[in-house]
Amino acid sequence: MINGSMLKTRILIIGSNGMLGQRLINFFSVNSNVELLCVSKEEKSFIDNIEYRSLDITQKQKVMDIVLDFFPDYIINAAAYTSVDKAEEEREITWKINVNGVENIALYSWTIDAHLIHISTDYIFDGKNGPYSEDDKPSPINYYGRSKLASENSIRTSGVRFTIVRSNVLYGPVKFGRNDYVKWVVESLRSGKEIRIVKDQFNNPTFIDDICLAINKLIEFKKEGIFNIAGPEILSRLDFTYRIADYFSLDKKLVTPIVTEDLKQPAPRPLKSGLITLKAETQLGFRATSITDSFAVIRKYLGL
Ligand SMILES: NC(=O)c1ccc[n+]([C@@H]2O[C@H](COP(=O)([O-])OP(=O)(O)OC[C@H]3O[C@@H](n4cnc5c(N)ncnc54)[C@H](OP(=O)(O)O)[C@@H]3O)[C@@H](O)[C@H]2O)c1
């Protein structure tokens, strides 16, 4: 926990309306040692009773205004263009948000010597021989992955104090905005809808609340560099879906196994992916929540 000092730790959460952003708000807003400011693209915050301002990170001057005004100790950037398939077509806007936007954040973090914590992805890898450690060589195979790798590189060369948190397939008790994967599967199967799920994509799905805990540890231990934060088990998307179906007592017969090739998606996907979390385990004491325990939290929190 962040605690101890007379002065509160000032944290700016960027992208606070996103899946991860919402859970970061829930996590840090209850810590009385933290002064929080949340920003995201929308006019209003999805979550009430917090300090919120609207910010488009591609607008350099506005990033400057907010960072210099709030003067945070830590900036957590959870904002990104995250639509993997659309990114293939929408290259300009993807680059503007994921690279130029991050350059803006890094520049003003550096200006006030704030520590920047940025979220990245296993999609910077090609998925030929995962799971990947922090030291493995990136080789993205789609435009989203290329833009996220470029965002990492722009931070690394900016001179800012930074921590990059790489993760994959985020899921959790997210109340607002788009559905996470678990809620989507539960709602689909419960309404009797058939879903086609790939059996050839492997990774370790990550309980979002584990990322919040890990970021708190990174702040507590003042860790810089790259850290993989991900789930406890590598499994195929199909097996993850069966685990959801089993836990929530849903009809598995509605799940049709397919291969990635069948989907004809615009963006190629890394197939054998996932992230090794040994560094976080040894340096932060990170312990990923079991899949069953994470489903229990989701069920309780969302009433699923
Ligand atoms: N979801 C995953 O499975 C996954 C896996 C690995 C890594 N990640 C990374 O984790 C981070 C958080 O992902 P997430 O799933 O929470 O994403 P998300 O739900 O799509 O949230 C991203 C947030 O950023 C906001 N945003 C987009 N463009 C912006 C801009 N120009 N200025 C300010 N805010 C902007 C979005 O607003 P709008 O919705 O209005 O655009 C949204 O609220 C991202 O960096 C992502 O790359 C995600």
The ligand as a Gaussian input file, in Angstrom:
#p B3LYP/6-31G(d) Opt

LIG

0 1
 N       -8.078000      -5.239000     -23.142000
 C       -7.083000      -6.095000     -23.278000
 O       -7.297000      -7.285000     -23.436000
 C       -5.651000      -5.600000     -23.226000
 C       -4.621000      -6.534000     -23.321000
 C       -3.301000      -6.096000     -23.209000
 C       -3.022000      -4.757000     -23.037000
 N       -4.043000      -3.862000     -22.990000
 C       -3.710000      -2.448000     -22.795000
 O       -4.231000      -2.040000     -21.566000
 C       -4.612000      -0.669000     -21.627000
 C       -6.045000      -0.529000     -21.148000
 O       -6.860000      -1.324000     -22.006000
 P       -8.431000      -1.404000     -21.819000
 O       -8.842000      -2.752000     -22.244000
 O       -8.807000      -0.900000     -20.486000
 O       -8.868000      -0.390000     -22.974000
 P      -10.258000       0.317000     -23.221000
 O      -11.327000      -0.298000     -22.386000
 O      -10.425000       0.419000     -24.689000
 O       -9.975000       1.751000     -22.609000
 C       -9.137000       2.684000     -23.214000
 C       -9.639000       4.040000     -22.785000
 O       -8.823000       5.050000     -23.406000
 C       -9.685000       6.056000     -23.897000
 N       -9.085000       6.791000     -24.978000
 C       -8.961000       6.425000     -26.282000
 N       -8.402000       7.401000     -26.995000
 C       -8.154000       8.420000     -26.134000
 C       -7.617000       9.714000     -26.276000
 N       -7.221000      10.177000     -27.464000
 N       -7.506000      10.500000     -25.179000
 C       -7.939000      10.060000     -23.984000
 N       -8.476000       8.851000     -23.782000
 C       -8.583000       8.038000     -24.848000
 C      -10.882000       5.286000     -24.400000
 O      -11.985000       6.124000     -24.610000
 P      -13.024000       5.697000     -25.784000
 O      -13.569000       4.384000     -25.377000
 O      -14.025000       6.805000     -25.762000
 O      -12.208000       5.644000     -27.062000
 C      -11.092000       4.314000     -23.246000
 O      -11.815000       4.890000     -22.195000
 C       -4.359000      -0.235000     -23.063000
 O       -3.101000       0.386000     -23.129000
 C       -4.306000      -1.540000     -23.824000
 O       -3.493000      -1.420000     -24.973000
 C       -5.356000      -4.255000     -23.050000

